[in-house]
Amino acid sequence: MNDSNSKQESGSFRNKIATVDEKGKRLWLFPHKPSGKLYKARTWATLAYLLVFFGLPFIKYDGHPVFLINILERRFILFGQIFWPQDFFIFALGMVVFIVFVALFTVVFGRVFCGWTCPQTIFMEMVFRKIEYLIEGDGPAQKRLAQAGWSTERALRRAAKLVAFWLVSFLIANTFLAYIIGVDELGKLVSEPLSKHLGTFISLVVFTSVFFFVYLWLREQVCTVICPYGRMQGVLLDRDSIIVAYDYKRGEKRGKFHKNEERTLGDCIDCAQCVKVCPTGIDIRNGTQLECVNCTACIDACNHMMEAVGLPTGLIRYASENNIAKKRKWVFTWRMKAYSVVMCILLGILVWLLTSRTDVGVTILRTPGQLYQEQANNQMSNLYNYKLLNKTFKAKELELKPENFEGSIKLVGETKLVVPQNGITAGSMFVFINDKEVKNRKTTLKIGVYEGGKKITTISTTFLGPFGGK
């Protein structure tokens, strides 16, 4: 029995991760460069991803970015719609929906997100790793270079790699900063004196340094040690979840391939190509492991070897444990159905909140400490404070009208109610009401908010009258 088989049967491979030795020292990985249909598909998906990532901050609608996460000013723009802290509950619900979606997606498709759309995997494997292959060669060449000691060649290649990594990290940091402050502010950092934007420049350097450190040194440790998603999958996955799986029913008992032999062993020829291309250093033949990010490099490598020796492909493939163990088709289980129902309900609520969200936030509160006043013509009045928040990029002229009472509304010190773009207007107003309508100590009033003769929302408040009513 070879060492790989003995590890699988004893389960000893689960006692440690592939990037740390018995003494706790970091083991550097030098994965071979992948190739194959899935790798090409991931390359095209990465190009689309990078196009969106680097291009989105520059896209504007009506003179404003379509996407902005300005944490400093607490202003967020999503697809051209501006959101303020008052809309935080929508973001909170959106986060709940996202978490449930992650759970559902993992239950059904495993860690496909990690291998195909996670920014860490995309930048590490499809950007920085390719730069590394270009400068230092394939995995074996990198390993030989690292073990050969310092030389002029190694120093030059190392310097070129560090410069390339720093420049790409700088580009990524600029893009992230553009998502936070906008491309216009980022442009000022480039065109204006550094002294005017020292804080922004320091932030840019910090961002760049973090990305540089992650992709030069941390690398796969982000996925195997830092990211909590790898540990979550142990709870979320079940035997019906789709994963990158080794068909041990077909592959075992594994053994070397010999030309023109009448093979009596399993289809696995024990070439270890699936291990050599793995960016986290695991042996997928040992089963599901938290280090596996479902990058599919092992699938391409195994299919290539199967084609080379004339055996059927798919020894390593997307499948569930039950697909392989019971040789049955994929089943949409009750657990998946339950997650789907919850997901649809939350999505429905989120869509309703987004579509019912008004462009103007209105708050009308009775002024504290003020009693009612008796007025002429059998009327009473209360003093109120109002605050209007314009959530759009255009100034709005609004009007407040009584909805469920006979009376009038008079602004204090203003003739028109104008709210500037992305701004707030606050002030005071009197509400006059016929005293015959005041039958209780507190009377509920509804005030309509109109723009151009069209009602956009209705606000409820209370009117304070005498004890026992009039």
C-alpha positions in Angstrom: 0.0 0.0 0.0 1.4 3.4 -1.0 1.7 6.4 1.4 -1.3 8.1 -0.2 -3.6 5.2 0.3 -2.5 4.7 3.9 -3.2 8.3 4.7 -6.6 8.1 3.2 -7.6 4.9 5.1 -6.2 6.1 8.4 -7.6 9.6 8.1 -4.3 11.1 9.1 -4.5 13.8 6.4 -7.2 15.5 8.4 -4.8 16.0 11.4 -2.9 18.9 9.7 -3.1 21.2 6.7 -0.9 20.8 3.7 0.9 24.1 4.1 2.2 23.5 7.6 4.8 20.9 8.7 4.9 18.9 11.9 6.9 21.7 13.6 4.3 24.3 12.6 6.6 25.8 9.9 5.1 27.2 6.7 5.5 25.0 3.7 5.5 27.0 0.5 3.5 25.6 -2.4 4.6 25.6 -6.0 1.5 24.4 -7.9 1.9 23.4 -11.5 0.2 25.7 -14.0 -3.3 24.3 -14.8 -4.7 23.8 -18.3 -7.9 22.4 -19.7 -11.5 23.3 -20.5 -12.5 24.4 -17.0 -9.4 26.5 -16.7 -10.2 28.2 -19.9 -13.8 28.8 -18.8 -12.5 30.3 -15.5 -10.2 32.5 -17.5 -13.1 33.9 -19.5 -15.1 34.3 -16.3 -12.2 36.2 -14.8 -12.0 38.5 -17.7 -15.6 39.4 -17.4 -15.2 39.8 -13.6 -12.2 42.1 -13.9 -14.0 44.2 -16.6 -16.9 44.8 -14.2 -14.6 45.3 -11.2 -12.3 47.9 -12.8 -14.9 49.5 -15.0 -17.9 50.0 -12.6 -16.5 53.0 -10.7 -16.1 54.9 -14.0 -19.7 54.4 -15.1 -22.0 57.3 -14.4 -25.7 58.0 -14.7 -27.0 61.5 -14.8 -23.5 62.8 -13.8 -23.2 60.5 -10.7 -21.6 57.1 -10.2 -23.9 54.1 -10.4 -22.0 52.4 -7.6 -20.5 54.1 -4.5 -19.9 52.9 -1.0 -18.9 56.1 0.8 -18.6 55.0 4.4 -17.0 58.2 5.5 -19.9 60.3 4.5 -22.5 57.6 5.1 -23.7 57.8 1.5 -24.3 54.8 -0.7 -25.2 54.6 -4.3 -26.4 51.3 -5.8 -27.3 51.1 -9.4 -27.9 54.9 -9.5 -30.1 55.0 -6.4 -28.8 56.9 -3.4 -29.2 55.4 0.1 -28.7 57.1 3.4 -28.3 55.9 7.0 -32.1 56.0 7.3 -32.2 53.2 4.8 -29.8 51.0 6.8 -32.6 48.5 7.6 -32.7 47.7 3.9 -28.9 46.9 3.9 -29.4 44.9 7.1 -32.1 42.8 5.4 -30.0 42.6 2.3 -27.2 41.1 4.4 -29.6 38.5 5.9 -30.6 37.6 2.4 -27.0 37.3 1.3 -26.2 35.0 4.3 -29.1 32.8 3.5 -28.2 32.8 -0.1 -24.6 31.7 0.8 -26.0 28.9 2.9 -28.4 27.7 0.2 -25.8 28.0 -2.5 -23.3 26.0 -0.4 -25.9 23.3 0.5 -26.6 22.8 -3.2 -23.4 23.7 -5.1 -20.7 23.4 -2.4 -17.9 26.0 -2.7 -18.4 26.9 -6.3 -18.4 30.5 -5.2 -14.8 30.1 -3.8 -13.5 28.7 -7.0 -15.2 30.9 -9.6 -16.3 34.3 -8.1 -14.4 34.8 -4.8 -12.1 37.9 -5.2 -9.4 36.2 -3.3 -9.3 33.2 -5.6 -9.7 35.2 -8.7 -6.9 37.7 -8.0 -4.6 35.0 -6.5 -5.0 32.2 -9.0 -6.0 34.1 -12.2 -4.0 37.3 -11.9 -1.0 37.1 -9.5 -0.3 33.4 -10.1 -0.3 34.0 -13.9 2.2 36.9 -13.4 4.3 34.5 -11.3 4.2 31.8 -14.0 5.2 34.5 -16.6 8.2 35.7 -14.6 9.4 32.7 -12.6 8.1 29.8 -14.7 5.9 26.8 -13.9 5.7 25.3 -10.4 8.7 23.0 -10.7 10.8 25.9 -12.2 9.8 28.1 -9.2 10.7 25.4 -6.8 14.1 24.9 -8.4 14.7 28.6 -8.3 13.8 28.8 -4.6 16.1 25.9 -3.7 19.1 26.9 -5.8 20.0 29.8 -3.5 20.5 33.4 -4.5 21.9 34.3 -7.9 21.7 37.1 -10.4 18.9 35.4 -12.2 16.9 34.8 -9.0 17.4 38.3 -7.9 16.3 39.8 -11.2 13.2 37.6 -11.4 12.4 38.3 -7.8 12.7 42.0 -8.3 10.5 41.9 -11.4 7.9 39.9 -9.5 7.8 42.3 -6.5 7.5 45.3 -8.8 4.7 43.6 -10.8 2.9 42.5 -7.7 3.1 46.0 -6.2 1.8 47.7 -9.4 -1.1 45.4 -9.6 -1.8 45.8 -5.9 -1.7 49.6 -6.4 -4.2 49.3 -9.3 -6.5 47.2 -7.1 -6.2 49.7 -4.2 -7.0 52.6 -6.5 -10.1 50.8 -7.7 -11.3 50.0 -4.2 -10.7 53.6 -3.2 -12.7 54.7 -6.2 -15.6 52.6 -4.9 -15.4 54.5 -1.6 -14.7 58.2 -2.6 -15.6 58.1 -6.3 -13.4 58.6 -9.3 -13.7 62.3 -9.3 -12.1 62.6 -5.8 -9.5 60.0 -6.8 -8.7 62.2 -9.8 -8.0 65.1 -7.5 -5.5 63.0 -5.6 -3.6 62.6 -8.9 -3.9 66.1 -10.2 -3.7 68.3 -7.1 -0.8 68.7 -4.6 -0.3 65.8 -2.3 -0.6 68.0 0.8 -4.3 68.6 0.1 -5.0 64.8 0.1 -2.5 63.4 2.5 -5.0 61.3 4.4 -6.4 59.8 1.2 -2.9 59.1 0.0 -2.0 57.3 3.2 -5.2 55.2 2.9 -4.1 54.3 -0.7 -0.7 53.2 0.5 -2.3 51.1 3.3 -4.7 49.5 0.8 -1.8 48.7 -1.5 0.4 47.3 1.2 -2.4 45.0 2.4 -3.1 43.6 -1.0 0.6 43.2 -1.7 1.1 41.3 1.6 -1.9 39.1 1.0 -0.9 38.0 -2.6 2.8 37.8 -2.0 3.0 36.1 1.4 -0.4 35.0 2.8 -1.7 33.6 -0.5 -3.6 30.3 0.1 -3.5 30.9 3.9 -6.4 33.3 3.5 -8.6 30.4 2.4 -7.3 27.7 4.7 -6.7 29.7 7.9 -8.4 33.1 7.8 -11.6 32.8 5.8 -14.5 31.5 7.9 -16.4 30.2 4.9 -14.1 27.1 4.7 -15.2 26.2 8.2 -18.9 27.0 7.5 -18.9 24.5 4.7 -18.4 21.7 7.2 -21.8 22.6 8.7 -23.6 23.5 5.5 -22.5 20.6 3.2 -24.4 17.3 3.2 -24.0 14.2 1.2 -26.2 15.6 -1.6 -24.2 18.9 -2.0 -22.3 19.3 -5.3 -18.6 19.3 -4.7 -15.4 18.6 -6.6 -15.2 14.9 -5.8 -13.0 11.9 -6.6 -14.9 8.8 -7.8 -13.3 6.3 -5.5 -15.7 3.6 -6.6 -14.2 3.7 -10.1 -10.6 4.8 -9.1 -9.7 2.4 -6.4 -7.6 0.4 -6.0 -5.2 2.8 -7.6 -1.9 1.8 -9.2 0.6 2.9 -11.8 -0.3 2.6 -15.5 1.7 0.3 -17.8 1.3 0.4 -21.5 -0.5 -2.5 -23.2 -1.4 -3.9 -19.8 -4.7 -5.6 -19.0 -5.7 -3.4 -16.2 -7.2 -5.1 -13.1 -6.8 -2.1 -10.8 -9.0 1.0 -10.6 -8.8 3.8 -13.1 -6.7 6.0 -10.9 -3.1 5.6 -12.2 -1.6 7.4 -9.1 0.1 10.1 -11.2 -0.5 12.7 -8.5 -1.2 15.4 -11.1 -4.3 16.4 -9.2 -2.1 17.1 -6.1 0.6 19.0 -8.1 -1.9 21.5 -9.6 -3.8 22.1 -6.3 -3.3 25.7 -5.1 -3.9 24.6 -1.5 -1.7 21.5 -1.6 -4.4 18.8 -0.8 -5.0 15.4 -2.3 -8.6 15.5 -3.5 -8.6 11.7 -3.5 -8.8 11.8 0.3 -12.3 13.3 0.1 -13.9 16.6 1.0 -11.5 18.9 2.9 -11.9 22.4 4.2 -8.8 23.5 2.1 -10.6 22.7 -1.2 -11.8 25.8 -2.9 -13.4 24.0 -5.8 -11.1 25.6 -8.3 -11.4 22.6 -10.7 -7.7 22.5 -11.5 -7.6 18.8 -10.4 -10.5 18.0 -12.7 -8.6 19.4 -15.7 -5.4 17.6 -14.7 -7.1 14.3 -14.2 -9.0 14.5 -17.4 -5.8 15.2 -19.3 -4.2 12.1 -17.8 -7.2 9.9 -18.5 -7.2 11.0 -22.1 -3.5 10.3 -22.3 -3.9 6.7 -21.2 -7.1 6.0 -23.0 -9.4 5.8 -19.9 -12.8 7.6 -19.5 -12.6 11.2 -18.2 -14.6 12.3 -15.1 -12.7 10.4 -12.5 -12.6 13.7 -10.6 -15.7 15.8 -11.4 -18.5 17.8 -10.0 -20.7 15.4 -8.0 -22.2 14.8 -4.6 -21.1 12.1 -2.2 -24.3 10.2 -2.8 -23.8 10.5 -6.6 -20.6 8.5 -6.2 -21.4 6.2 -3.2 -24.9 5.2 -4.4 -24.4 5.9 -8.1 -27.7 7.8 -8.3 -28.6 11.1 -9.9 -28.6 14.4 -8.0 -31.7 14.9 -5.8 -33.2 18.3 -4.8 -33.7 17.4 -1.1 -36.2 18.8 1.5 -33.3 20.8 3.1 -32.6 22.5 -0.2 -36.3 23.2 -0.7 -36.6 24.8 2.7 -33.7 27.1 2.1 -35.2 28.0 -1.3 -38.5 28.9 0.3 -36.9 31.1 2.9 -34.7 32.7 0.3 -37.7 33.5 -2.0 -39.6 35.1 1.0 -36.7 37.3 2.0 -36.0 38.3 -1.6 -39.7 39.2 -2.0 -39.5 41.4 1.1 -36.3 43.0 -0.1 -37.7 43.8 -3.5 -40.8 45.3 -1.9 -38.7 47.5 0.4 -36.7 48.7 -2.5 -39.7 49.4 -4.8 -41.7 51.1 -2.0 -38.9 53.3 -0.9 -39.7 57.0 -1.4 -37.3 59.6 -2.7 -37.9 61.8 0.3 -37.6 61.0 4.0 -40.0 63.0 6.1 -40.1 63.3 9.9 -42.8 65.5 11.6 -42.8 65.7 15.4 -44.7 67.9 17.8 -42.3 70.4 19.4 -41.6 69.2 23.0 -42.9 71.3 25.8 -45.4 73.2 23.7 -49.1 73.1 24.5 -52.0 73.7 22.2 -53.0 77.3 21.3 -56.5 78.6 20.8 -56.9 80.6 17.6 -59.5 82.8 16.0 -62.3 81.3 13.9 -62.8 78.3 16.3 -59.4 76.8 15.6 -56.6 75.3 17.6 -52.9 75.1 16.7 -49.9 73.0 17.6 -46.2 73.7 16.8 -44.2 71.0 15.0 -40.7 70.5 13.9 -40.1 68.9 10.5 -37.1 67.4 8.8 -37.0 66.5 5.1 -34.3 64.4 3.5 -33.9 64.4 -0.3 -32.5 61.1 -1.4 -32.1 62.1 -5.0 -29.7 64.1 -7.1 -32.3 66.8 -7.9 -33.7 69.6 -5.7 -37.4 69.1 -4.8 -40.1 71.6 -4.0 -42.6 70.0 -1.7 -46.0 70.8 -0.2 -47.6 69.6 3.0 -51.5 69.2 3.0 -54.0 68.0 5.6 -55.3 64.5 4.8 -57.9 63.5 7.5 -58.8 66.8 9.1 -60.1 70.2 8.3 -57.5 72.9 8.8 -54.3 74.3 7.4 -50.5 74.1 7.6 -48.3 77.2 7.9 -44.5 77.2 7.7 -42.5 79.3 10.1 -40.3 81.8 8.3 -40.6 80.1 4.9 -43.0 80.4 2.0 -41.8 77.4 0.0 -40.6 74.0 1.1 -37.5 73.4 -1.0 -35.1 70.5 -0.3 -31.7 70.6 -2.0 -30.2 67.6 -3.8 -28.7 65.0 -1.4 -29.6 67.5 1.3 -31.8 68.1 4.4 -34.2 70.8 5.1 -35.4 71.4 8.7 -37.7 73.9 10.3 -40.9 74.5 12.2 -44.6 74.8 11.2 -48.0 75.3 12.7 -50.9 73.0 12.2 -54.3 74.6 12.5 -57.4 72.4 13.0 -61.1 73.1 13.7 -61.7 72.7 17.4 -64.8 70.5 16.7 -62.4 67.8 15.5 -60.5 67.8 18.8 -62.4 65.2 20.8 -59.6 63.7 22.8 -56.4 64.8 24.5 -54.4 63.4 21.5 -55.8 63.3 18.0 -54.1 61.4 15.2 -53.4 63.5 12.1 -52.3 62.5 8.7 -50.3 64.9 6.6 -49.7 64.3 2.9 -46.4 65.2 1.2 -46.9 66.3 -2.4 -44.5 67.1 -5.2 -45.9 68.8 -8.3 -49.5 68.0 -7.2 -48.6 64.3 -6.8 -48.7 62.7 -3.4 -45.4 60.8 -2.6 -46.0 59.8 1.0 -48.2 60.3 4.0 -47.0 61.0 7.6 -48.8 60.4 10.8 -48.4 62.6 13.9 -50.5 63.6 16.9 -52.3 66.8 17.8 -52.4 67.8 21.5 -55.7 69.3 22.7 -57.3 70.1 26.1 -58.0 67.3 28.6 -61.3 65.6 27.7 -61.4 67.2 24.3 -63.1 70.4 23.3 
